[in-house]
Amino acid sequence: CPCGCGPMTMIGEDVSERLDVIPAQFRVLVTRRPKYACRRCSSAVAQAHAPEHVVPGGLPTEALIAQVIVAKFGD
């Protein structure tokens, strides 16, 4: 706990999904970010930062965007 009163307890997590592509194969990458809270004080909640996305708030990964660009302009 940031206040120093003891270990924190997980109270939930945020889950985000992104769409990725492997040639002729798609997969969903799931990022789990657990939330932790202190049982002794109700003010401290901690969670890891969300990963950066190429398209803010979007689902595609860098590989999927590259695949779309190559398919549109290269092929």
N, C-alpha and C positions, 0 to 999 in steps of 0.2 A: 504494500500500500504506500502511496506517495507520502502519507502522513506518518508512516513508520509504525503503525499499530499491529501489523501482522500480514499474513498471506492473503491474497485476493481470491475470490470464488467466481467461477464462470457463471454468468447470468443469461447468456444468449450469444448469438453470433449473426453476422451479416454474411449472406452468400451471394456471390455474383457469378454469372455465367457468361462466357464469350464463345463465339463460333469460330472455329479454326478449320483449316483444310490441309489435308495431305492429298496429293494428286489422286483423284478418284475416290477419296475417302474423307469424310468429315468427322470431326470429333468436337465435343464440348469440354472446354477447360473450366473447371470449377475452382474458385478461390474461396476458401473459408477463413474468416477473420473472427475468432472467438472474442467475446467481451468478458472482462473480468471485473468483479466488484468486491469491495472489502465488506466482510460481515459485521465488523465492529463500527464502522462509520458509514453513513449513507451517502457521503458526498463524492467518493472516489470511484470512478468507472474508467477502465483503461481498455483500449483496443488498438491494434496495429493499423497503420495507414493503408488505405486502399491503393492497389497498383494503378499506375498511370495507363490510360487507354489512348490509342491512336486517335480515335473518334470519341470525344468526351461524351460519356453516357451511352456509347454504342457497343454493339456486340462483337464486331470483327476484330481479329488479331492482325498483326503485321503481315503474316503469311497469307491470310485470306485476301487482304487488300492487294498484295503483290500478285496473287493468282488472278484476281479480277482484272487488274491493269494489264497484265501480260495477255490474258485471254482476249481482252478488248482491242488492244493496240499492237500486240506482238504477233498474234496468230493470224 
